[in-house]
């Protein structure tokens, strides 16, 4: 099946710094990529939808200036958490869509100290 | 954001038992999906349902798309230890997936 990778798998950063998370579709071209956030013992909440070469569409309540998304190619999307705070600590999961379905990455655990 | 309600919230069962969980929504969805998430991993698709009333199996898993398009259930027969994890339903109308609250399954040998 289709494979989606994320890098890094976990990252610890200091409050006030920025962190970039990469999402790649390894064996297919993804017309659309999605970014989700999952807090402990909770469900996945969609943050934004991105299409290659265009601006991301953010869900209500998600700050676009804080969570910068760049979908530079059909196989790569990046999420940058700017000026991170401890409340941004979470599990960030991307997914990539081909014609048939969404395939999820393994997630990135972000801890902000 | 919108979420689908899943029940039960958690289940503790013995290996070999059958499991049933369901998912309800106040909104209609055109597609229902069931995912399993292992700790520290992304969700993996188990079953996709595309038509109201559809009953689909995947090995020991069986899922049905409710007639009203507002609910779905997932059954697991003869549970095994590797069934442990969190099961999420998801509703889809466009590209977006709306996830359920999850059912945490624990299987004891």
gemmi code that builds the backbone of each chain (N, CA, C; Angstrom):
import gemmi

chains = {
    "A": [
        ("UNK", (0.819, -1.197, 0.000), (0.000, 0.000, 0.000), (0.856, 1.252, 0.000)),
        ("UNK", (0.193, 2.392, -0.172), (0.888, 3.665, -0.211), (1.497, 3.999, 1.148)),
        ("UNK", (2.662, 4.643, 1.114), (3.381, 4.951, 2.348), (3.575, 6.453, 2.487)),
        ("UNK", (3.296, 6.926, 3.692), (3.520, 8.328, 4.035), (4.512, 8.368, 5.191)),
        ("UNK", (5.540, 9.179, 5.050), (6.530, 9.293, 6.122), (6.466, 10.674, 6.738)),
        ("UNK", (6.905, 10.759, 7.980), (7.024, 12.036, 8.672), (8.395, 12.121, 9.321)),
        ("UNK", (8.903, 13.350, 9.355), (10.194, 13.562, 9.994), (10.210, 14.919, 10.674)),
        ("UNK", (10.636, 15.015, 11.932), (11.137, 13.900, 12.749), (9.989, 13.125, 13.378)),
        ("UNK", (10.293, 12.005, 14.013), (9.258, 11.235, 14.688), (8.937, 11.841, 16.055)),
        ("UNK", (9.960, 12.450, 16.671), (9.708, 13.192, 17.897), (10.705, 14.330, 18.008)),
        ("UNK", (10.259, 15.403, 18.598), (11.112, 16.578, 18.732), (10.772, 17.294, 20.035)),
        ("UNK", (11.825, 17.747, 20.687), (11.677, 18.553, 21.901), (12.268, 19.918, 21.604)),
        ("UNK", (11.530, 20.968, 21.885), (12.068, 22.296, 21.632), (11.726, 23.214, 22.806)),
        ("UNK", (12.437, 24.325, 22.849), (12.205, 25.287, 23.927), (11.096, 26.253, 23.522)),
        ("UNK", (10.398, 26.731, 24.520), (9.327, 27.686, 24.297), (9.850, 28.904, 23.547)),
        ("UNK", (9.131, 29.325, 22.527), (9.525, 30.497, 21.757), (10.249, 30.167, 20.463)),
        ("UNK", (10.694, 28.948, 20.319), (11.385, 28.560, 19.086), (10.382, 27.994, 18.081)),
        ("UNK", (10.852, 27.790, 16.850), (10.003, 27.242, 15.783), (10.460, 25.834, 15.429)),
        ("UNK", (9.527, 25.031, 15.021), (9.814, 23.641, 14.678), (9.159, 23.312, 13.340)),
        ("UNK", (9.910, 22.631, 12.473), (9.366, 22.233, 11.174), (9.201, 20.723, 11.124)),
        ("UNK", (8.033, 20.285, 10.663), (7.742, 18.863, 10.512), (7.486, 18.588, 9.035)),
        ("UNK", (8.133, 17.547, 8.516), (7.979, 17.197, 7.104), (7.061, 15.997, 6.929)),
        ("UNK", (6.291, 16.022, 5.860), (5.406, 14.914, 5.509), (5.638, 14.588, 4.039)),
        ("UNK", (5.981, 13.328, 3.767), (6.257, 12.929, 2.389), (5.422, 11.719, 1.987)),
        ("UNK", (4.898, 11.750, 0.778), (4.296, 10.557, 0.198), (5.401, 9.871, -0.598)),
        ("UNK", (5.706, 8.623, -0.226), (6.914, 7.980, -0.748), (6.734, 7.330, -2.106)),
        ("UNK", (5.564, 6.817, -2.382), (5.415, 6.056, -3.628), (4.197, 6.478, -4.435)),
        ("UNK", (3.706, 7.679, -4.145), (2.612, 8.194, -4.947), (2.613, 9.715, -4.860)),
        ("UNK", (1.929, 10.323, -5.792), (1.806, 11.778, -5.781), (0.490, 12.151, -5.117)),
        ("UNK", (0.581, 13.038, -4.156), (-0.584, 13.404, -3.370), (-1.130, 14.758, -3.807)),
        ("UNK", (-2.334, 14.736, -4.322), (-2.948, 15.998, -4.733), (-3.270, 16.867, -3.517)),
        ("UNK", (-3.596, 16.219, -2.448), (-3.985, 16.936, -1.236), (-3.330, 16.293, -0.031)),
        ("UNK", (-2.866, 17.123, 0.870), (-2.318, 16.639, 2.141), (-3.056, 17.320, 3.283)),
        ("UNK", (-3.139, 16.619, 4.395), (-3.885, 17.107, 5.550), (-2.985, 17.068, 6.774)),
        ("UNK", (-3.198, 17.988, 7.691), (-2.489, 17.984, 8.964), (-3.502, 17.888, 10.101)),
        ("UNK", (-3.232, 16.928, 11.001), (-4.087, 16.706, 12.151), (-3.274, 16.894, 13.431)),
        ("UNK", (-3.997, 17.176, 14.509), (-3.376, 17.259, 15.825), (-4.153, 16.339, 16.745)),
        ("UNK", (-3.422, 15.630, 17.594), (-4.065, 14.702, 18.523), (-3.466, 14.885, 19.903)),
        ("UNK", (-4.279, 15.331, 20.848), (-3.853, 15.444, 22.236), (-4.049, 14.095, 22.913)),
        ("UNK", (-3.331, 13.871, 24.034), (-3.385, 12.549, 24.693), (-4.809, 12.113, 24.976)),
        ("UNK", (-5.087, 10.860, 24.659), (-6.369, 10.224, 24.887), (-7.524, 10.932, 24.172)),
        ("UNK", (-7.202, 11.665, 23.108), (-8.253, 12.318, 22.347), (-8.205, 11.884, 20.889)),
        ("UNK", (-9.166, 12.384, 20.150), (-9.273, 12.009, 18.745), (-8.380, 12.884, 17.875)),
        ("UNK", (-8.362, 12.580, 16.596), (-7.627, 13.406, 15.647), (-8.504, 14.590, 15.239)),
        ("UNK", (-7.912, 15.779, 15.295), (-8.637, 16.969, 14.877), (-7.930, 17.577, 13.671)),
        ("UNK", (-8.664, 17.782, 12.596), (-8.083, 18.352, 11.389), (-7.675, 19.798, 11.646)),
        ("UNK", (-6.437, 20.120, 11.281), (-5.951, 21.488, 11.418), (-6.078, 22.238, 10.095)),
        ("UNK", (-5.632, 21.596, 9.008), (-5.603, 22.303, 7.735), (-5.508, 21.312, 6.593)),
        ("UNK", (-5.942, 21.781, 5.440), (-5.871, 21.022, 4.197), (-4.989, 21.788, 3.231)),
        ("UNK", (-4.053, 21.110, 2.588), (-3.195, 21.824, 1.646), (-3.162, 21.114, 0.301)),
        ("UNK", (-3.206, 21.918, -0.739), (-3.064, 21.428, -2.101), (-1.767, 21.976, -2.681)),
        ("UNK", (-1.095, 21.166, -3.459), (0.204, 21.549, -3.995), (0.124, 22.853, -4.766)),
        ("UNK", (0.985, 23.782, -4.405), (1.083, 25.048, -5.108), (0.076, 26.095, -4.704)),
        ("UNK", (-0.768, 25.806, -3.745), (-1.728, 26.821, -3.315), (-1.715, 26.947, -1.795)),
        ("UNK", (-2.377, 27.986, -1.314), (-2.381, 28.230, 0.130), (-3.228, 27.189, 0.841)),
        ("UNK", (-2.817, 26.888, 2.066), (-3.562, 25.913, 2.850), (-4.883, 26.504, 3.331)),
        ("UNK", (-5.851, 25.630, 3.535), (-7.135, 26.014, 4.110), (-7.163, 25.541, 5.549)),
        ("UNK", (-7.317, 26.480, 6.467), (-7.253, 26.150, 7.890), (-8.646, 25.963, 8.474)),
        ("UNK", (-8.751, 25.047, 9.415), (-10.004, 24.844, 10.119), (-10.221, 25.977, 11.115)),
        ("UNK", (-11.478, 26.147, 11.454), (-11.829, 27.208, 12.391), (-11.087, 27.011, 13.703)),
        ("UNK", (-10.514, 28.101, 14.197), (-9.812, 28.052, 15.470), (-8.328, 27.737, 15.356)),
        ("UNK", (-7.856, 27.408, 14.168), (-6.431, 27.130, 13.972), (-5.765, 28.385, 13.426)),
        ("UNK", (-4.732, 28.867, 14.134), (-4.068, 30.110, 13.745), (-3.129, 29.880, 12.565)),
        ("UNK", (-3.444, 30.464, 11.448), (-2.626, 30.246, 10.260), (-1.235, 30.859, 10.384)),
        ("UNK", (-1.090, 31.912, 11.184), (0.223, 32.536, 11.340), (1.104, 31.748, 12.297)),
        ("UNK", (0.488, 30.893, 13.076), (1.251, 30.087, 14.024), (1.637, 28.743, 13.406)),
        ("UNK", (0.743, 28.192, 12.631), (0.978, 26.894, 12.008), (1.100, 27.115, 10.495)),
        ("UNK", (2.350, 27.280, 10.059), (2.607, 27.584, 8.661), (2.722, 26.289, 7.860)),
        ("UNK", (1.961, 26.206, 6.791), (1.974, 25.007, 5.967), (2.442, 25.367, 4.565)),
        ("UNK", (3.399, 24.579, 4.073), (3.934, 24.764, 2.729), (3.839, 23.437, 1.997)),
        ("UNK", (3.109, 23.425, 0.907), (2.954, 22.212, 0.114), (3.707, 22.433, -1.191)),
        ("UNK", (5.031, 22.211, -1.123), (5.922, 22.626, -2.201), (5.857, 21.734, -3.423)),
        ("UNK", (5.518, 20.464, -3.226), (5.481, 19.545, -4.362), (4.392, 18.516, -4.117)),
        ("UNK", (4.189, 17.633, -5.074), (3.143, 16.613, -4.953), (3.525, 15.503, -3.973)),
        ("UNK", (4.736, 15.584, -3.438), (5.154, 14.550, -2.488), (5.625, 15.114, -1.156)),
        ("UNK", (5.569, 16.420, -0.967), (6.103, 17.016, 0.266), (5.236, 18.159, 0.758)),
        ("UNK", (4.876, 18.075, 2.040), (4.225, 19.178, 2.727), (4.950, 19.376, 4.055)),
        ("UNK", (5.090, 20.620, 4.471), (5.730, 20.894, 5.757), (4.803, 21.715, 6.633)),
        ("UNK", (4.888, 21.440, 7.936), (4.159, 22.196, 8.952), (5.197, 22.819, 9.864)),
        ("UNK", (5.174, 24.128, 9.973), (6.078, 24.828, 10.890), (5.274, 25.421, 12.032)),
        ("UNK", (5.609, 24.996, 13.239), (4.984, 25.562, 14.430), (5.868, 26.716, 14.871)),
        ("UNK", (5.369, 27.926, 14.742), (6.181, 29.101, 15.052), (5.952, 29.538, 16.494)),
        ("UNK", (7.018, 30.043, 17.122), (6.943, 30.523, 18.491), (6.168, 29.530, 19.365)),
        ("UNK", (6.688, 28.330, 19.403), (5.981, 27.242, 20.094), (5.864, 27.511, 21.588)),
        ("UNK", (4.730, 27.078, 22.151), (4.487, 27.164, 23.586), (4.137, 25.782, 24.109)),
        ("UNK", (4.248, 25.579, 25.405), (3.950, 24.244, 25.957), (2.581, 23.707, 25.551)),
        ("UNK", (1.594, 24.577, 25.380), (0.268, 24.092, 24.990), (0.214, 23.582, 23.545)),
        ("UNK", (1.295, 23.825, 22.780), (1.380, 23.266, 21.420), (1.901, 21.836, 21.433)),
        ("UNK", (2.334, 21.375, 22.607), (2.805, 20.000, 22.714), (1.664, 19.062, 22.349)),
        ("UNK", (1.928, 18.191, 21.392), (0.881, 17.316, 20.890), (1.486, 16.308, 19.923)),
        ("UNK", (0.631, 15.449, 19.392), (1.006, 14.481, 18.369), (0.455, 15.014, 17.045)),
        ("UNK", (1.351, 15.318, 16.118), (0.932, 15.881, 14.840), (1.023, 14.795, 13.777)),
        ("UNK", (-0.077, 14.592, 13.066), (-0.157, 13.524, 12.076), (-0.550, 14.131, 10.738)),
        ("UNK", (0.174, 13.740, 9.697), (-0.213, 14.199, 8.369), (-0.857, 13.036, 7.624)),
        ("UNK", (-1.607, 13.366, 6.607), (-2.096, 12.341, 5.700), (-2.015, 12.867, 4.280)),
        ("UNK", (-1.902, 11.953, 3.357), (-1.808, 12.311, 1.948), (-2.863, 11.524, 1.186)),
        ("UNK", (-3.482, 12.211, 0.240), (-4.590, 11.591, -0.468), (-4.209, 11.322, -1.919)),
        ("UNK", (-4.478, 10.107, -2.364), (-4.416, 9.875, -3.814), (-5.858, 9.780, -4.291)),
        ("UNK", (-6.062, 9.138, -5.424), (-7.407, 9.086, -6.001), (-8.357, 8.303, -5.086)),
        ("UNK", (-7.809, 7.338, -4.364), (-8.679, 6.383, -3.674), (-8.917, 6.701, -2.200)),
        ("UNK", (-7.885, 7.040, -1.475), (-8.073, 7.206, -0.040), (-6.978, 8.072, 0.545)),
        ("UNK", (-7.144, 8.357, 1.858), (-6.125, 9.078, 2.614), (-5.237, 8.065, 3.308)),
        ("UNK", (-3.930, 8.305, 3.242), (-2.957, 7.459, 3.919), (-2.270, 8.310, 4.979)),
        ("UNK", (-2.168, 7.759, 6.173), (-1.655, 8.535, 7.294), (-0.182, 8.256, 7.553)),
        ("UNK", (0.507, 9.309, 7.958), (1.887, 9.162, 8.394), (1.939, 8.613, 9.809)),
        ("UNK", (3.148, 8.305, 10.300), (3.300, 7.718, 11.625), (3.232, 8.733, 12.758)),
        ("UNK", (3.158, 10.011, 12.424), (3.021, 11.029, 13.461), (4.346, 11.580, 13.953)),
        ("UNK", (4.285, 12.787, 14.495), (5.428, 13.455, 15.108), (5.013, 13.927, 16.488)),
        ("UNK", (5.752, 13.474, 17.497), (5.461, 13.891, 18.874), (6.249, 15.153, 19.164)),
        ("UNK", (5.559, 16.260, 19.390), (6.202, 17.535, 19.708), (6.036, 17.818, 21.200)),
        ("UNK", (7.164, 18.075, 21.842), (7.148, 18.481, 23.251), (7.827, 19.832, 23.352)),
        ("UNK", (7.129, 20.808, 23.889), (7.665, 22.153, 24.057), (7.915, 22.381, 25.542)),
        ("UNK", (9.162, 22.689, 25.870), (9.509, 22.842, 27.296), (9.605, 24.305, 27.690)),
    ],
    "B": [
        ("UNK", (-14.143, 21.519, 16.989), (-14.647, 21.015, 15.725), (-15.645, 19.883, 15.909)),
        ("UNK", (-16.254, 19.496, 14.837), (-17.261, 18.438, 14.896), (-16.605, 17.090, 15.160)),
        ("UNK", (-17.238, 16.286, 15.981), (-16.763, 14.933, 16.226), (-17.936, 13.984, 16.195)),
        ("UNK", (-17.641, 12.748, 15.882), (-18.646, 11.705, 15.940), (-18.544, 11.014, 17.288)),
        ("UNK", (-19.677, 10.555, 17.820), (-19.688, 9.907, 19.121), (-19.541, 8.402, 18.981)),
        ("UNK", (-18.561, 7.863, 19.669), (-18.356, 6.435, 19.642), (-18.663, 5.833, 20.999)),
        ("UNK", (-19.184, 4.613, 20.987), (-19.387, 3.893, 22.236), (-19.103, 2.412, 22.010)),
        ("UNK", (-18.596, 1.717, 23.023), (-18.208, 2.309, 24.306), (-16.902, 3.083, 24.176)),
        ("UNK", (-16.575, 3.809, 25.237), (-15.338, 4.581, 25.234), (-14.141, 3.637, 25.351)),
        ("UNK", (-14.305, 2.574, 26.138), (-13.240, 1.579, 26.278), (-13.849, 0.216, 26.555)),
        ("UNK", (-13.089, -0.803, 26.211), (-13.553, -2.176, 26.396), (-12.378, -3.026, 26.862)),
        ("UNK", (-12.651, -3.885, 27.827), (-11.660, -4.835, 28.322), (-12.248, -6.221, 28.133)),
        ("UNK", (-11.661, -6.997, 27.250), (-12.247, -8.290, 26.931), (-11.180, -9.367, 26.985)),
        ("UNK", (-11.662, -10.604, 26.972), (-10.746, -11.734, 26.985), (-10.520, -12.205, 25.546)),
        ("UNK", (-9.335, -12.675, 25.313), (-8.992, -13.213, 23.994), (-10.036, -14.241, 23.571)),
        ("UNK", (-10.462, -14.149, 22.316), (-11.458, -15.083, 21.800), (-12.870, -14.529, 21.792)),
        ("UNK", (-13.098, -13.489, 22.584), (-14.437, -12.892, 22.619), (-14.689, -12.052, 21.371)),
        ("UNK", (-15.970, -11.849, 21.089), (-16.351, -10.951, 20.013), (-16.553, -9.551, 20.577)),
        ("UNK", (-16.341, -8.548, 19.730), (-16.409, -7.147, 20.140), (-17.340, -6.398, 19.203)),
        ("UNK", (-18.098, -5.492, 19.760), (-18.940, -4.641, 18.924), (-18.842, -3.202, 19.410)),
        ("UNK", (-18.662, -2.274, 18.497), (-18.591, -0.863, 18.842), (-19.364, -0.072, 17.794)),
        ("UNK", (-19.887, 1.089, 18.200), (-20.606, 1.851, 17.195), (-20.297, 3.336, 17.238)),
        ("UNK", (-20.803, 3.993, 16.239), (-20.459, 5.383, 15.973), (-21.718, 6.087, 15.486)),
        ("UNK", (-22.025, 7.230, 16.074), (-23.215, 7.956, 15.654), (-22.889, 9.417, 15.383)),
        ("UNK", (-23.702, 10.011, 14.536), (-23.493, 11.393, 14.142), (-24.827, 12.100, 14.017)),
        ("UNK", (-24.814, 13.402, 14.208), (-26.021, 14.183, 13.970), (-26.116, 14.578, 12.496)),
        ("UNK", (-25.024, 14.370, 11.765), (-24.988, 14.735, 10.349), (-24.946, 13.480, 9.487)),
        ("UNK", (-25.368, 13.636, 8.266), (-25.302, 12.553, 7.287), (-23.927, 12.534, 6.636)),
        ("UNK", (-23.380, 11.358, 6.431), (-22.124, 11.221, 5.701), (-22.307, 10.294, 4.515)),
        ("UNK", (-21.563, 10.572, 3.454), (-21.624, 9.727, 2.255), (-20.721, 8.511, 2.357)),
        ("UNK", (-19.683, 8.636, 3.180), (-18.725, 7.546, 3.363), (-18.421, 7.407, 4.844)),
        ("UNK", (-18.343, 6.165, 5.313), (-17.910, 5.906, 6.679), (-16.665, 5.037, 6.613)),
        ("UNK", (-15.723, 5.337, 7.484), (-14.482, 4.572, 7.515), (-14.179, 4.171, 8.946)),
        ("UNK", (-13.518, 3.054, 9.080), (-13.052, 2.599, 10.392), (-11.540, 2.458, 10.353)),
        ("UNK", (-10.879, 3.041, 11.373), (-9.419, 3.017, 11.477), (-9.008, 2.389, 12.808)),
        ("UNK", (-7.795, 1.853, 12.825), (-7.176, 1.388, 14.073), (-5.881, 2.173, 14.257)),
        ("UNK", (-5.668, 2.631, 15.491), (-4.450, 3.361, 15.804), (-3.721, 2.653, 16.937)),
        ("UNK", (-2.485, 2.276, 16.671), (-1.631, 1.721, 17.718), (-0.923, 2.875, 18.428)),
        ("UNK", (-0.481, 2.677, 19.658), (0.160, 3.770, 20.420), (1.342, 4.364, 19.667)),
        ("UNK", (1.359, 5.691, 19.554), (2.477, 6.368, 18.919), (2.546, 6.217, 17.413)),
        ("UNK", (1.450, 5.784, 16.802), (1.423, 5.594, 15.355), (0.252, 6.355, 14.745)),
        ("UNK", (0.261, 6.471, 13.418), (-0.883, 7.041, 12.736), (-1.963, 5.990, 12.544)),
        ("UNK", (-3.187, 6.408, 12.252), (-4.267, 5.445, 12.054), (-4.116, 4.682, 10.741)),
        ("UNK", (-4.610, 3.451, 10.761), (-4.559, 2.586, 9.582), (-5.995, 2.211, 9.206)),
        ("UNK", (-6.315, 2.320, 7.942), (-7.674, 2.035, 7.485), (-7.978, 0.543, 7.589)),
        ("UNK", (-9.154, 0.241, 8.184), (-9.605, -1.144, 8.307), (-10.671, -1.457, 7.268)),
        ("UNK", (-11.702, -0.638, 7.248), (-12.845, -0.872, 6.366), (-13.407, 0.465, 5.912)),
        ("UNK", (-13.822, 0.516, 4.647), (-14.496, 1.695, 4.101), (-15.891, 1.288, 3.623)),
        ("UNK", (-16.871, 2.143, 3.918), (-18.267, 1.884, 3.566), (-18.786, 3.038, 2.726)),
        ("UNK", (-19.422, 2.732, 1.599), (-19.784, 3.779, 0.649), (-21.283, 3.921, 0.404)),
        ("UNK", (-22.057, 2.903, 0.815), (-23.503, 2.963, 0.530), (-24.291, 2.680, 1.783)),
        ("UNK", (-25.384, 3.426, 1.972), (-26.248, 3.203, 3.126), (-26.732, 1.762, 3.131)),
        ("UNK", (-26.624, 1.137, 4.321), (-27.030, -0.248, 4.456), (-25.939, -1.251, 4.119)),
        ("UNK", (-24.839, -0.778, 3.575), (-23.761, -1.680, 3.155), (-23.160, -2.421, 4.342)),
        ("UNK", (-22.933, -3.707, 4.155), (-22.277, -4.544, 5.161), (-21.014, -5.093, 4.520)),
        ("UNK", (-19.874, -4.809, 5.127), (-18.590, -5.194, 4.523), (-17.721, -5.911, 5.535)),
        ("UNK", (-17.024, -6.944, 5.091), (-16.122, -7.691, 5.968), (-14.694, -7.598, 5.478)),
        ("UNK", (-13.790, -7.668, 6.450), (-12.364, -7.704, 6.167), (-11.758, -8.659, 7.189)),
        ("UNK", (-11.660, -9.929, 6.823), (-11.180, -10.931, 7.771), (-12.149, -11.081, 8.930)),
        ("UNK", (-11.639, -10.872, 10.158), (-12.499, -11.008, 11.345), (-13.318, -9.744, 11.625)),
        ("UNK", (-13.148, -8.742, 10.807), (-13.851, -7.472, 11.005), (-15.062, -7.377, 10.076)),
        ("UNK", (-16.148, -6.871, 10.637), (-17.348, -6.612, 9.857), (-17.870, -5.242, 10.238)),
        ("UNK", (-18.242, -4.453, 9.250), (-18.771, -3.121, 9.528), (-20.001, -2.878, 8.681)),
        ("UNK", (-20.906, -2.089, 9.217), (-22.116, -1.733, 8.477), (-22.334, -0.228, 8.481)),
        ("UNK", (-22.803, 0.261, 7.374), (-23.165, 1.655, 7.166), (-24.667, 1.768, 7.434)),
        ("UNK", (-25.053, 2.560, 8.419), (-26.451, 2.654, 8.783), (-27.337, 3.189, 7.664)),
        ("UNK", (-28.575, 2.757, 7.680), (-29.548, 3.154, 6.653), (-29.746, 4.669, 6.623)),
        ("UNK", (-29.720, 5.291, 7.783), (-29.926, 6.748, 7.857), (-28.680, 7.530, 7.461)),
        ("UNK", (-27.581, 6.830, 7.274), (-26.263, 7.436, 6.970), (-25.734, 8.276, 8.123)),
        ("UNK", (-26.268, 8.027, 9.318), (-25.806, 8.775, 10.486), (-25.128, 7.865, 11.503)),
        ("UNK", (-24.942, 6.600, 11.178), (-24.310, 5.714, 12.137), (-23.653, 4.532, 11.438)),
        ("UNK", (-22.783, 3.878, 12.203), (-22.085, 2.703, 11.692), (-21.652, 1.857, 12.873)),
        ("UNK", (-21.499, 0.551, 12.661), (-20.925, -0.279, 13.712), (-19.782, -1.107, 13.142)),
        ("UNK", (-18.914, -1.509, 14.063), (-17.793, -2.381, 13.715), (-17.809, -3.565, 14.673)),
        ("UNK", (-17.745, -4.763, 14.125), (-17.629, -5.971, 14.928), (-16.285, -6.621, 14.673)),
        ("UNK", (-15.689, -7.138, 15.739), (-14.475, -7.927, 15.631), (-14.791, -9.289, 16.224)),
        ("UNK", (-14.581, -10.327, 15.464), (-14.876, -11.665, 15.989), (-13.592, -12.328, 16.451)),
        ("UNK", (-13.748, -13.186, 17.460), (-12.632, -13.993, 17.971), (-11.381, -13.144, 18.196)),
        ("UNK", (-11.474, -12.188, 19.092), (-10.394, -11.226, 19.307), (-9.082, -11.921, 19.679)),
        ("UNK", (-7.995, -11.274, 19.264), (-6.644, -11.747, 19.567), (-5.862, -10.595, 20.190)),
        ("UNK", (-4.750, -10.882, 20.848), (-3.998, -9.807, 21.534), (-3.607, -8.641, 20.635)),
        ("UNK", (-3.323, -8.897, 19.382), (-2.898, -7.801, 18.500), (-4.058, -6.891, 18.076)),
        ("UNK", (-5.265, -7.207, 18.509), (-6.397, -6.307, 18.251), (-6.371, -5.106, 19.186)),
        ("UNK", (-5.505, -5.140, 20.181), (-5.383, -4.026, 21.125), (-5.063, -2.734, 20.389)),
        ("UNK", (-5.747, -1.675, 20.769), (-5.500, -0.380, 20.151), (-6.713, 0.507, 20.295)),
        ("UNK", (-6.684, 1.621, 19.590), (-7.826, 2.534, 19.597), (-8.479, 2.479, 18.223)),
        ("UNK", (-9.780, 2.295, 18.215), (-10.538, 2.217, 16.972), (-11.302, 3.520, 16.787)),
        ("UNK", (-11.123, 4.108, 15.624), (-11.812, 5.355, 15.302), (-12.714, 5.147, 14.094)),
        ("UNK", (-13.915, 5.671, 14.189), (-14.729, 5.798, 12.984), (-14.450, 7.183, 12.406)),
        ("UNK", (-14.749, 7.348, 11.138), (-14.612, 8.657, 10.498), (-15.682, 8.790, 9.432)),
        ("UNK", (-16.297, 9.957, 9.399), (-17.273, 10.254, 8.373), (-16.664, 11.170, 7.333)),
        ("UNK", (-17.083, 11.005, 6.109), (-16.508, 11.809, 5.031), (-17.585, 12.207, 4.041)),
        ("UNK", (-17.616, 13.501, 3.691), (-18.475, 13.969, 2.607), (-17.664, 14.542, 1.445)),
        ("UNK", (-16.653, 15.333, 1.800), (-15.748, 15.870, 0.774), (-14.399, 15.205, 0.999)),
        ("UNK", (-13.331, 15.971, 0.883), (-12.009, 15.423, 1.178), (-11.780, 15.225, 2.672)),
        ("UNK", (-12.530, 15.991, 3.481), (-12.248, 16.012, 4.908), (-12.807, 14.786, 5.618)),
        ("UNK", (-12.028, 14.307, 6.594), (-12.495, 13.248, 7.481), (-12.836, 13.852, 8.828)),
        ("UNK", (-13.986, 13.479, 9.352), (-14.367, 13.867, 10.704), (-14.269, 12.610, 11.558)),
        ("UNK", (-13.401, 12.646, 12.559), (-13.132, 11.453, 13.346), (-14.052, 11.334, 14.541)),
        ("UNK", (-14.301, 10.094, 14.936), (-15.042, 9.821, 16.153), (-14.159, 9.965, 17.373)),
        ("UNK", (-14.789, 9.819, 18.527), (-14.091, 10.007, 19.797), (-13.212, 8.827, 20.170)),
        ("UNK", (-13.386, 7.690, 19.498), (-12.512, 6.546, 19.696), (-13.029, 5.536, 20.702)),
        ("UNK", (-12.712, 4.277, 20.459), (-12.972, 3.184, 21.409), (-11.647, 2.492, 21.669)),
        ("UNK", (-11.267, 2.483, 22.939), (-9.992, 1.865, 23.327), (-10.256, 0.412, 23.677)),
        ("UNK", (-9.580, -0.496, 22.982), (-9.788, -1.926, 23.177), (-8.567, -2.554, 23.846)),
        ("UNK", (-8.827, -3.259, 24.914), (-7.784, -4.006, 25.613), (-8.184, -5.476, 25.589)),
        ("UNK", (-7.276, -6.349, 25.176), (-7.555, -7.773, 25.090), (-6.632, -8.509, 26.042)),
        ("UNK", (-7.212, -9.303, 26.927), (-6.420, -10.058, 27.892), (-6.338, -11.513, 27.461)),
        ("UNK", (-5.168, -12.103, 27.583), (-4.995, -13.512, 27.157), (-5.721, -14.468, 28.083)),
    ],
}
model = gemmi.Model(1)
for chain_id, residues in chains.items():
    chain = gemmi.Chain(chain_id)
    for i, (resn, *xyz) in enumerate(residues, 1):
        res = gemmi.Residue()
        res.name, res.seqid = resn, gemmi.SeqId(i, " ")
        for name, pos in zip(("N", "CA", "C"), xyz):
            atom = gemmi.Atom()
            atom.name, atom.element = name, gemmi.Element(name[0])
            atom.pos, atom.b_iso = gemmi.Position(*pos), 0.0
            res.add_atom(atom)
        chain.add_residue(res)
    model.add_chain(chain)
structure = gemmi.Structure()
structure.add_model(model)
structure.setup_entities()
